């Protein structure tokens, strides 16, 4: 297939598949970059893309285009031939991921479903194939819950309650600590909950699962959070989202597996270093959801030095290819690295300035390109607030800084409450931040969470909005019922003032004084380049 092929055809990528080319408008940002990464030899699991034209037709007719089912089946057939696995096969079952991907990246605003193809008839085959029943039952319970939430719009509450019951019974703190038999029983209970919530049994036909997932991804284009994101960022005129259907790789297969998100440079400061969050024995949604607190690169580099070395190579290859800082998602399956996505990394204005100057100095871009990228920024306003706590003041808590600067404001435990009080600066304080909270995030001065990592979707969006964000503050306990939060013995209430130091991750009670710092040397460099460019014009 070439760039000139008509829309509505499948776009393939990955080893042993016919390599496709298409515009980013048709393939979507995710699919386009997967094809590009595969072409430059990065380890991309094979898959195919349903282009944005399919979504446009779906949204117009409120039904899948008539040829879509046949097209999807042909794509799955190609994947079966490339991998040697069969979708719905008893002995060597093929499992798939289904992800959204518009022409403009919209982190966390649309839907993803993983582990598709697992059902009662394929479980035994996957257990025989992997010798890892715990992993299989963990994947099955994930699929059942996600399918209920994404395809049918169910709440997570009944599934979370079942999980909490098992945790209490086994006296453990996380589902990650349950063994294979416990996860098997939990999956059975999830199947019952699925039928109770949806009024129908969980689909045991993998093709029916896939069809439902594709529809759900198309429909997520019109979700409230996706529409809010497009409105806030001035995104107009796109036909919809593409759908990426890809061989599933698993980060939840044990101690030598995991999932991560990385930036090729620090998206908060622009520092030229790999910026990575990684969760061992976890799937990708665990990292980006903000419900778990990942590890930074230190443990990954110590535990899997070969994988870390490969990530450093990937970092270099991506910047050489895309000529800009990249944000990428990856999975490690039993010690083997797989690339799942890359995109231009969202960054703070301070980081944008530093990255542009550094890329010129490193020879990756020229000065004209750097100046073009900075056209939308008011250079005179770029800077960061630095906290000046009173003499002797001690932080009441410390989290992981996900953005730079300082925010001082009133505590709000609810995004809508924060919006209603936005005449005064608000600090949104939550266990985790959901992408559904985007309107509330936009109206706040800062965000503080007790869980989550620097690369969760919410943290990425907060940086893009240039909001101070501290995540994973383990000192923080929230009592939603009484609208209070505590840091050890220190109790604060809704409306109390709090100060966030996004440069260090420290949290202070009350209103701290602020000093403003500017990247003077970088600003002067850009001003000099502008002057020299004007002289040559």
C-alpha positions, 0 to 999 in steps of 0.5 A: 500500500502506498500513500496514494491508496484510497481511504478505508483500507487497512494500514499495516506495520511491524515485522512480517507484515506488508508495510504501509504508508499513509498521512497522519490525517488518515492513520492518526498520530499513533498509527503514523508513528508506529509505522514510522518506528517500525520502518526505522527498526524499533521493536514494534509489535505487529498490527494494523490501523483502521483509518479516520475515514472509518470513524467519520462514517461511523459517526455519520451513520451511528453504525460501523460501515458495512465493509468494516467487519470484513476488513477487520477480519482480513487484518486479523488474518494477516496478523495470524499469519505473521505471528503463528497465533490464532484469534480465538484458537484453543492452543495458541490464542492471539490476543490484541490491544485496541487503541485510539489515535487521532491526527492530533495527540489527545493523551488519555481522552479516548478509549483503550481496551487490552487483552482482547481475545481472552475468553473461557475457551482460550484461557487453558491454551494461554496457560499451557502456552505461557506456563503462567496461570496467574498472569492469564487470570490477571489479564482476564479479570482486567478485560472483563472490567475494562470491557464493561466500563468502556463498551457499556459505560458501566461504573468501576464501583461493583468491580472495585468492591469485589476486588476490595473484598478479596484484598480484605479476605487475604489481608493484602493491599493490592490485587498484584499480591493475589495468587492465581487461584484467587484471581481465578475466583475474582474473574468468576465474580467479575463475570457475574458482575458484568452480567448484573451490570450490563444485562448480558453475559460477557462476550465469549466470541473474540470477534464480537469482543473486537467489534464492540471495542472498535465501536467504543473507540469510535464513540469515545471521540464524542465523549465529554472529556474528548470534546472538552480537550479539543475545545480547550486546545483549539482542535477543530475540523478533524474527522475522528479517531483512527483505531490501532489493533495490535498484537498484545504484549504483556507487562504483567507476566512477572518480575522481568516484565512491566510497563512504562512511559518515558520522555526523551528529555525532562518535560518540566525543565527541558534537561537532556536526560531520559525521564521515565516511570516504570511499573514492574509486573503491570500493564500500560493502563496501570501507569497512565491511569494515575492510580498507581505510583510507578518507579523512576528509572533508578530501579529499572536500570539496576534490575534490567540493565540491558533493557535500560541500555536499549531504552537509551538507544531508543531515545537517541533513535527517536530524536534523530528521526523526529527532531524533537523531544518525544514521549513514548510508551513501552512494555517489557515482556519477560526481559524483551522491550516493545515500543507501543507509541511515540508522540511529540512530548508535551512540555512546560514553556520553560522546557520548550525554550531550553529544548529548542536551544539545545536541539540547535546546539546539538545539530538536530534542528536549525535556528529557523526551526527553533524560532518557528516552534517558539512562535506561540510563546511570550518569551518575556513571560516564561519563568517559574515561581520559586517558593520562599517559605517563612524561616523555620517552616517545614513541609507537611508532605512531599510528593513527586514533582511533575511540573515546575513552579509554585502554586498557592491556593485553597484546597478543593476536593472536587473538580466542579467545586474548584471551577465554581470557586475559580475567582480565587486560586484553587488547588485540586487535591485528589487521590488520583486525577482522571482525564474526565477532570480536565475542565477542573484542572484548567481552572486550578492553580495546582494539582496534588495527588496521593498516587500516580506518576509523572507520566500519567495522562493527567500529569501530561495534560497538567504540564501541557496546561503549565499547571503546577502538579505534584503526584504520589504524595504518600503523606497525604490521606484524603477523607472525602466524606468529611472533606478533609485531608491529613499529612500525618497529624496535620489536618486541613479542610476544604477551602484551607490554603496550601502551597505546592512547590513543584520544583522540589515536590514539597507541600506547605500549609498556608500561603507561602511567599513567592519569588519569580525566576526567569531563564535569562540566558536562554531568552537572550539566546533566542532574542539574538537569533531573532535579531540575526534572522531579521538582519539576514531577511 
